[in-house]
Amino acid sequence: MFRSNTPYPTDTIAVPGGHDLLFCVQLDDSKLNYFQQPQDIKESDFLKFVEKYGRYSFLAPSQVQPSFSAFYRAGDPILIYFDSSSALSTLRQPVKMGANGLCVDGNPAGFLDSKSTSCTRIFANLSKSCTTDPSLDAASYYRDFTVLKVPISDAVVQSMKVRVTAVAPPEAPHMKENTCNNVVSEVIYEIECSGTRGIQSVSVRFKVSNISVNSGSSLQQHFTLHFWTKTLSHVLPRSGNPGYITGAPLLIANSGAVQHMSILRSEGDGSCSQFLRHTVQFGRNMRTGCNLSLSPILEESNCSDIQRKLYRALQGMNGVENLAITGSARSTQAEEWMTILVQNCSVQAANCTSCCMVPVTLEIQILWTKVGLLSNPQAQILSARYFYQCHPLKFPSTSTVPLTTVVTFTDLTEWPEPPRGQPQMHWKLPFDIFFPFKAALNLERSYRGDLAGCFLLILIMTSILCF
């Protein structure tokens, strides 16, 4: 009980006589720094000592228990809880120290402080450190502890614990032919927060490498903490309104969660990145390639396991179900989304009993068109297909597989025929449609002629009579 509650390191010292005495150092009172014979307490005196010394711990009166707020604030250390020892600690993010940039493991991770750090570890005896150093084992970054949703000073209840989920965890480090395999070289924590309700979920991803045993064995490690908040609203920006804009990300949905379509991305050494991927942009054809290592799963896996890993690497961890037809598609409107057609490989390779037919190339084919007014056409997607090209893999002799991803956009817009000049009117009227007007005009002309004749006759008669 004392060792579980004291903040100081303790040890049991054997003394002559066969009895063990407890040696305790009181920091604030130097006169007590000596061996002291424990006082015998009778049952009748127990209540009196409880009233005087009874507390939750053995801390001195001048020292108090650390106080926590009701919720995490930005920069606060993130508390973790070890079930095996019922002890509280903090989530650590190692940082570099000194001119050599050596790793210091005591740095606590700050709440809402998304950042990346890197440092170097040097091993005097890598053969021993390979299996004993916890910093090289991925299990030490997620097993045997839970993260507390909010900081608490009372008893830890089950509802306050958040399990750390490991995404595709690697095997434990082991020595093989003077090489330490499966050594953790990168750790990425993804932490979901929800305001004052604290931490909701924690996941961790790893990248491993191999170290050869030599006189100056060293390892560069990277540590990243990324905090994000899940909201009910659509968090991704539009890729157009309503039609897609060239260069904007393609929107996909998986179980209602809207994301950006992505493809494989290579590291500096040509290997496939486990965490970083290229975003597919509308209207821009792309082609990427990288080498995926199969060494962690070859020894105890079959063909279906390897196929599953390659499919997951090509299409992404979360997979793809639906594609947005327009750039402003809403997740709640099913008519604004389409199902992506997927063509997988067959399970077995023909004429090869020890081969496994695995996907090595993913071709994403997207058909689109422009609709609407000629003055302001809008781009929308007609259909999309994931087409996997397969190749027989010699199992289990191959340790790496080259993967390729190709994205092609095909424009199927059918433009209307443009006009050749000004429109011409083609009259189709009856031949006698103007007859009433012609008849009236002729009658008017006859009436005018008669009137002029009468007037001329009157003038002639008048002139005769006058003379």
C-alpha positions as CSV (number, residue, x, y, z in Angstrom):
1,M,0.0,0.0,0.0
2,F,2.8,2.4,0.8
3,R,4.7,1.7,-2.5
4,S,1.5,2.3,-4.5
5,N,0.8,5.7,-2.9
6,T,4.2,7.3,-2.2
7,P,5.6,9.7,-4.8
8,Y,9.2,8.7,-3.8
9,P,11.1,5.5,-4.7
10,T,11.1,3.0,-1.9
11,D,13.2,-0.1,-1.0
12,T,13.2,-2.7,1.8
13,I,16.4,-2.9,3.9
14,A,17.3,-6.0,5.8
15,V,18.8,-5.5,9.3
16,P,20.3,-7.9,11.8
17,G,17.7,-9.8,13.8
18,G,15.6,-11.0,11.0
19,H,13.1,-8.1,11.0
20,D,12.6,-5.7,8.0
21,L,12.4,-2.1,8.8
22,L,10.9,0.6,6.6
23,F,13.3,3.5,5.8
24,C,11.4,6.7,5.0
25,V,12.9,10.0,4.1
26,Q,10.9,13.1,5.1
27,L,12.1,16.0,2.9
28,D,10.8,18.8,5.1
29,D,12.2,17.6,8.5
30,S,15.9,16.6,8.5
31,K,15.8,15.3,12.1
32,L,13.7,12.4,11.0
33,N,16.3,11.0,8.5
34,Y,17.3,8.0,10.6
35,F,16.2,4.4,11.3
36,Q,13.2,4.5,13.5
37,Q,11.6,1.6,15.3
38,P,7.9,1.4,14.3
39,Q,5.6,2.0,17.1
40,D,3.3,-0.9,18.1
41,I,-0.4,0.0,17.6
42,K,-3.0,-1.8,19.7
43,E,-6.5,-2.4,18.5
44,S,-7.8,0.0,21.1
45,D,-5.5,2.8,19.9
46,F,-6.3,2.4,16.2
47,L,-9.1,4.9,16.0
48,K,-7.0,7.5,17.7
49,F,-4.2,7.2,15.1
50,V,-6.8,7.1,12.3
51,E,-8.1,10.5,13.4
52,K,-4.6,12.0,13.4
53,Y,-2.9,10.3,10.4
54,G,-5.8,8.9,8.4
55,R,-5.6,10.1,4.9
56,Y,-5.9,8.8,1.3
57,S,-2.1,8.7,1.0
58,F,1.2,9.0,2.9
59,L,2.0,12.5,1.7
60,A,3.2,15.0,4.2
61,P,0.7,17.7,5.3
62,S,2.5,20.4,3.4
63,Q,2.1,18.4,0.2
64,V,-1.3,18.1,-1.5
65,Q,-2.7,15.9,-4.2
66,P,-2.6,17.4,-7.7
67,S,-5.8,19.1,-8.6
68,F,-7.4,18.6,-12.0
69,S,-10.0,20.7,-13.8
70,A,-13.3,19.2,-14.9
71,F,-12.1,18.9,-18.5
72,Y,-8.9,19.2,-20.6
73,R,-7.7,22.6,-21.5
74,A,-5.4,23.3,-24.5
75,G,-1.8,22.3,-23.5
76,D,-2.8,20.2,-20.5
77,P,-1.0,16.8,-20.2
78,I,-3.1,13.9,-21.3
79,L,-3.6,11.4,-18.5
80,I,-3.3,7.6,-19.0
81,Y,-4.2,4.8,-16.6
82,F,-2.5,1.5,-16.1
83,D,-5.0,-1.2,-15.1
84,S,-2.4,-3.7,-13.9
85,S,-0.9,-1.3,-11.3
86,S,-3.8,1.2,-10.9
87,A,-1.4,4.0,-11.5
88,L,-1.9,7.3,-13.3
89,S,0.6,8.7,-15.8
90,T,0.7,11.0,-18.9
91,L,0.9,10.2,-22.6
92,R,4.4,11.0,-23.7
93,Q,5.7,12.4,-27.0
94,P,9.5,12.0,-27.1
95,V,11.6,15.1,-28.1
96,K,15.3,15.6,-29.0
97,M,17.8,17.0,-26.5
98,G,21.4,18.1,-26.9
99,A,23.6,18.5,-29.9
100,N,23.1,14.9,-31.0
101,G,19.3,15.2,-30.8
102,L,19.0,12.2,-28.5
103,C,15.5,11.1,-27.5
104,V,14.1,12.3,-24.1
105,D,11.0,10.2,-23.2
106,G,9.7,12.3,-20.4
107,N,8.0,15.0,-22.5
108,P,4.2,15.0,-21.9
109,A,1.9,15.3,-24.9
110,G,-0.2,18.5,-24.7
111,F,-4.0,18.4,-25.3
112,L,-5.0,19.9,-28.7
113,D,-1.3,20.5,-29.5
114,S,-1.0,18.8,-32.9
115,K,2.7,18.6,-33.7
116,S,5.5,16.3,-34.9
117,T,8.8,15.6,-33.2
118,S,11.8,13.5,-34.1
119,C,14.9,12.3,-32.2
120,T,17.7,9.8,-32.4
121,R,18.4,6.6,-30.4
122,I,21.8,5.2,-30.1
123,F,22.4,1.5,-29.1
124,A,25.5,0.2,-27.5
125,N,24.3,-3.4,-27.7
126,L,21.5,-3.6,-30.3
127,S,21.2,-7.4,-30.0
128,K,20.0,-6.9,-26.4
129,S,18.1,-3.7,-26.9
130,C,16.2,-5.2,-29.8
131,T,14.0,-7.3,-27.6
132,T,14.2,-5.4,-24.3
133,D,13.9,-1.7,-25.2
134,P,10.2,-0.7,-25.0
135,S,10.8,2.3,-27.3
136,L,11.4,-0.1,-30.2
137,D,8.3,-2.2,-29.6
138,A,5.0,-1.0,-31.0
139,A,3.1,-2.7,-28.2
140,S,4.5,-0.2,-25.6
141,Y,2.6,2.6,-27.4
142,Y,-0.9,1.2,-27.0
143,R,-1.0,-1.9,-24.8
144,D,-1.6,-2.1,-21.0
145,F,-3.0,1.4,-20.7
146,T,-6.0,3.5,-21.5
147,V,-6.5,7.2,-22.1
148,L,-8.8,9.1,-19.7
149,K,-11.5,11.1,-21.4
150,V,-11.2,14.0,-18.9
151,P,-8.8,14.5,-16.0
152,I,-10.1,13.1,-12.8
153,S,-8.7,13.0,-9.3
154,D,-11.0,10.4,-7.8
155,A,-11.4,6.7,-8.6
156,V,-11.1,5.9,-12.3
157,V,-14.3,4.3,-13.6
158,Q,-14.6,2.2,-16.7
159,S,-16.7,4.9,-18.6
160,M,-13.7,7.3,-18.3
161,K,-11.3,5.0,-20.1
162,V,-10.6,5.1,-23.9
163,R,-8.8,2.2,-25.4
164,V,-6.0,3.0,-27.9
165,T,-6.7,1.2,-31.2
166,A,-3.7,0.1,-33.2
167,V,-4.2,0.2,-37.0
168,A,-2.4,-2.8,-38.5
169,P,0.0,-3.3,-35.6
170,P,3.4,-4.8,-36.5
171,E,5.0,-7.8,-34.8
172,A,7.4,-7.5,-31.9
173,P,11.0,-6.7,-32.7
174,H,13.3,-9.8,-33.2
175,M,16.8,-10.5,-34.2
176,K,17.5,-12.3,-37.5
177,E,20.9,-12.6,-39.0
178,N,22.5,-9.6,-37.2
179,T,19.5,-7.5,-38.1
180,C,16.8,-6.2,-35.7
181,N,13.5,-6.4,-37.6
182,N,10.2,-4.6,-36.9
183,V,11.7,-1.7,-35.1
184,V,9.3,1.3,-34.6
185,S,10.6,4.2,-36.6
186,E,7.4,6.3,-36.7
187,V,4.4,6.7,-34.4
188,I,1.2,8.6,-35.3
189,Y,-1.6,9.2,-32.8
190,E,-5.0,10.3,-34.1
191,I,-7.1,11.7,-31.2
192,E,-10.7,12.6,-31.6
193,C,-12.0,15.3,-29.2
194,S,-15.4,16.6,-28.4
195,G,-15.3,19.9,-26.5
196,T,-15.6,19.7,-22.8
197,R,-16.6,16.0,-23.1
198,G,-12.9,15.3,-23.7
199,I,-11.3,12.6,-25.7
200,Q,-13.6,10.3,-27.6
201,S,-11.3,7.9,-29.4
202,V,-7.5,7.3,-29.9
203,S,-5.9,5.3,-32.7
204,V,-2.2,4.8,-33.4
205,R,-0.3,3.9,-36.6
206,F,3.2,2.6,-37.0
207,K,6.0,2.5,-39.5
208,V,8.7,-0.1,-38.9
209,S,12.2,-0.6,-40.2
210,N,15.2,-2.9,-39.8
211,I,18.5,-2.0,-38.1
212,S,21.8,-3.8,-38.8
213,V,24.1,-4.6,-35.8
214,N,27.3,-2.5,-36.0
215,S,29.5,-0.5,-33.7
216,G,27.3,2.7,-34.1
217,S,23.8,1.4,-34.4
218,S,21.3,4.3,-34.3
219,L,17.6,4.9,-35.2
220,Q,15.8,8.1,-36.2
221,Q,12.3,8.1,-34.7
222,H,9.3,10.3,-35.6
223,F,6.3,11.0,-33.3
224,T,3.1,12.8,-34.4
225,L,0.0,13.7,-32.5
226,H,-3.0,14.9,-34.5
227,F,-6.1,16.1,-32.8
228,W,-9.4,16.5,-34.6
229,T,-13.0,17.2,-33.8
230,K,-16.0,15.4,-35.2
231,T,-19.0,17.6,-36.0
232,L,-22.4,17.0,-37.4
233,S,-22.0,19.4,-40.2
234,H,-20.2,18.8,-43.5
235,V,-16.6,19.6,-42.6
236,L,-15.1,19.2,-46.0
237,P,-15.2,22.2,-48.3
238,R,-17.1,22.0,-51.5
239,S,-15.4,20.9,-54.7
240,G,-17.7,23.1,-56.8
241,N,-21.3,24.5,-56.7
242,P,-22.9,22.5,-58.1
243,G,-20.4,21.1,-60.7
244,Y,-16.9,20.0,-60.0
245,I,-14.1,22.5,-60.5
246,T,-10.9,21.3,-62.2
247,G,-8.3,20.6,-59.6
248,A,-10.7,20.2,-56.7
249,P,-10.7,17.0,-54.6
250,L,-13.1,14.2,-55.5
251,L,-15.6,13.5,-52.8
252,I,-16.2,9.9,-51.6
253,A,-18.4,8.5,-48.9
254,N,-17.9,5.4,-46.7
255,S,-20.7,4.5,-44.3
256,G,-21.9,8.1,-44.5
257,A,-18.6,9.7,-43.7
258,V,-17.5,12.1,-46.5
259,Q,-13.8,12.1,-47.4
260,H,-11.4,12.9,-50.3
261,M,-10.5,10.1,-52.7
262,S,-6.8,9.3,-52.4
263,I,-4.2,7.0,-54.0
264,L,-0.8,5.5,-53.0
265,R,2.1,7.7,-52.2
266,S,5.8,6.7,-52.1
267,E,8.4,7.5,-49.5
268,G,11.9,8.8,-50.3
269,D,13.2,5.2,-50.6
270,G,10.4,4.1,-52.9
271,S,8.4,2.2,-50.3
272,C,4.7,2.8,-50.0
273,S,3.8,5.2,-47.3
274,Q,1.5,3.8,-44.6
275,F,-0.1,7.2,-43.7
276,L,0.4,9.7,-46.5
277,R,-1.6,9.5,-49.7
278,H,-2.1,11.7,-52.8
279,T,-5.5,13.4,-53.1
280,V,-7.3,12.7,-56.5
281,Q,-8.1,16.0,-58.2
282,F,-11.0,16.3,-60.6
283,G,-10.0,16.4,-64.3
284,R,-6.3,15.6,-63.7
285,N,-4.9,12.3,-64.7
286,M,-2.4,10.8,-62.3
287,R,0.0,7.8,-62.0
288,T,1.9,6.7,-58.9
289,G,4.0,3.7,-58.0
290,C,5.7,2.3,-54.9
291,N,7.0,-0.9,-53.4
292,L,5.0,-2.6,-50.6
293,S,6.8,-4.8,-48.1
294,L,5.2,-8.2,-47.3
295,S,7.8,-9.4,-44.8
296,P,5.7,-9.0,-41.6
297,I,3.0,-11.3,-42.9
298,L,4.7,-13.8,-45.2
299,E,5.6,-16.4,-42.6
300,E,2.2,-17.0,-41.1
301,S,-0.2,-15.9,-43.9
302,N,-2.0,-17.4,-46.8
303,C,-3.0,-16.1,-50.2
304,S,-6.2,-14.4,-48.9
305,D,-4.3,-12.5,-46.3
306,I,-1.8,-11.1,-48.8
307,Q,-4.7,-10.2,-51.2
308,R,-6.5,-8.4,-48.4
309,K,-3.4,-6.4,-47.5
310,L,-2.8,-5.4,-51.1
311,Y,-6.4,-4.4,-51.7
312,R,-6.3,-2.3,-48.5
313,A,-3.1,-0.6,-49.5
314,L,-4.4,0.3,-53.0
315,Q,-7.8,1.6,-52.0
316,G,-7.0,3.0,-48.6
317,M,-7.7,1.9,-45.0
318,N,-11.3,3.0,-45.0
319,G,-12.3,1.8,-48.5
320,V,-14.6,3.5,-50.9
321,E,-18.3,2.9,-51.5
322,N,-19.9,6.0,-53.1
323,L,-18.7,8.9,-55.3
324,A,-20.3,12.4,-55.3
325,I,-21.9,13.2,-58.7
326,T,-21.3,16.9,-58.2
327,G,-18.9,19.0,-56.1
328,S,-21.6,20.1,-53.7
329,A,-23.1,16.7,-52.9
330,R,-24.7,16.4,-49.5
331,S,-24.2,13.2,-47.5
332,T,-27.9,13.0,-46.6
333,Q,-29.1,13.1,-50.2
334,A,-28.7,9.6,-51.7
335,E,-29.6,10.8,-55.3
336,E,-26.4,13.0,-55.3
337,W,-24.1,9.9,-54.9
338,M,-23.3,6.9,-57.1
339,T,-21.9,3.5,-56.4
340,I,-18.4,2.9,-57.6
341,L,-18.1,-0.3,-59.7
342,V,-15.3,-2.6,-58.5
343,Q,-13.7,-5.4,-60.5
344,N,-11.5,-7.6,-58.3
345,C,-9.1,-10.4,-59.1
346,S,-9.7,-14.1,-59.0
347,V,-8.3,-16.0,-56.0
348,Q,-6.0,-18.5,-57.7
349,A,-3.6,-18.2,-60.5
350,A,-3.9,-20.5,-63.5
351,N,-1.3,-23.2,-64.1
352,C,0.5,-22.4,-60.8
353,T,-0.2,-24.3,-57.6
354,S,2.2,-22.2,-55.4
355,C,1.1,-18.9,-56.8
356,C,-1.3,-16.3,-55.5
357,M,-3.1,-13.9,-57.9
358,V,-2.7,-10.5,-56.3
359,P,-3.6,-7.0,-57.4
360,V,-0.6,-5.0,-58.5
361,T,-2.3,-2.1,-60.4
362,L,-5.5,-0.1,-59.6
363,E,-6.9,1.9,-62.5
364,I,-9.6,4.4,-61.4
365,Q,-11.7,5.2,-64.5
366,I,-14.0,8.2,-64.2
367,L,-16.5,9.3,-66.9
368,W,-17.8,12.9,-66.7
369,T,-19.7,15.4,-68.7
370,K,-20.8,19.0,-68.8
371,V,-24.5,19.9,-68.4
372,G,-26.6,23.0,-68.2
373,L,-26.4,26.3,-70.1
374,L,-23.7,26.9,-72.8
375,S,-22.8,30.1,-71.1
376,N,-22.1,28.4,-67.7
377,P,-21.8,24.6,-68.1
378,Q,-21.4,22.5,-64.9
379,A,-19.2,19.3,-64.7
380,Q,-20.7,16.2,-63.2
381,I,-19.6,12.6,-63.0
382,L,-21.5,9.9,-64.9
383,S,-19.8,6.8,-63.6
384,A,-16.6,5.5,-62.0
385,R,-14.9,2.1,-61.8
386,Y,-12.1,0.6,-59.7
387,F,-10.4,-1.8,-62.1
388,Y,-7.7,-4.1,-60.6
389,Q,-5.1,-5.7,-62.8
390,C,-3.6,-8.8,-61.2
391,H,-0.4,-10.7,-61.4
392,P,0.6,-14.2,-60.0
393,L,2.8,-13.9,-57.0
394,K,5.2,-16.6,-56.1
395,F,4.3,-17.4,-52.5
396,P,6.1,-17.0,-50.1
397,S,9.4,-16.3,-51.9
398,T,8.6,-12.6,-52.8
399,S,9.0,-10.1,-50.0
400,T,8.1,-6.9,-51.8
401,V,5.4,-6.1,-54.4
402,P,5.5,-3.1,-56.8
403,L,2.1,-1.4,-56.8
404,T,0.8,1.1,-59.4
405,T,-2.2,3.4,-59.3
406,V,-3.6,5.1,-62.4
407,V,-6.4,7.7,-62.5
408,T,-8.0,8.7,-65.8
409,F,-10.8,11.2,-66.5
410,T,-12.8,10.8,-69.8
411,D,-14.9,13.7,-71.0
412,L,-18.2,12.5,-72.7
413,T,-19.7,15.9,-73.2
414,E,-21.9,16.2,-76.4
415,W,-22.0,19.8,-77.5
416,P,-25.0,21.0,-79.6
417,E,-24.4,22.0,-83.2
418,P,-23.6,25.8,-83.3
419,P,-25.8,28.0,-85.5
420,R,-24.3,28.9,-89.0
421,G,-25.9,32.4,-89.3
422,Q,-29.0,34.5,-88.5
423,P,-32.2,32.5,-88.4
424,Q,-34.4,32.8,-91.6
425,M,-38.2,32.9,-91.6
426,H,-40.0,30.5,-93.8
427,W,-43.6,31.6,-94.4
428,K,-46.2,29.0,-95.1
429,L,-49.5,31.0,-95.7
430,P,-52.5,30.5,-98.0
431,F,-52.0,32.1,-101.5
432,D,-55.2,34.3,-101.1
433,I,-54.6,35.4,-97.5
434,F,-54.3,39.1,-98.7
435,F,-57.5,39.0,-100.9
436,P,-59.6,41.1,-98.6
437,F,-56.9,43.8,-98.5
438,K,-56.6,43.8,-102.3
439,A,-60.3,44.0,-102.9
440,A,-60.7,46.9,-100.5
441,L,-57.8,48.7,-102.2
442,N,-59.4,48.2,-105.7
443,L,-62.7,49.5,-104.5
444,E,-61.0,52.6,-103.0
445,R,-59.3,53.3,-106.3
446,S,-62.6,53.0,-108.3
447,Y,-64.4,55.4,-105.9
448,R,-61.6,57.9,-106.3
449,G,-61.8,57.7,-110.1
450,D,-65.6,58.4,-110.1
451,L,-65.3,61.3,-107.8
452,A,-62.6,62.9,-110.0
453,G,-64.9,62.5,-113.1
454,C,-67.8,64.2,-111.4
455,F,-65.7,67.1,-110.3
456,L,-64.4,67.6,-113.8
457,L,-67.9,67.5,-115.3
458,I,-69.0,70.2,-112.8
459,L,-66.1,72.4,-113.8
460,I,-67.0,72.1,-117.6
461,M,-70.7,73.0,-117.1
462,T,-69.8,75.9,-114.9
463,S,-67.5,77.4,-117.5
464,I,-70.2,77.0,-120.3
465,L,-72.8,78.8,-118.3
466,C,-70.5,81.6,-117.4
467,F,-69.8,82.4,-121.0
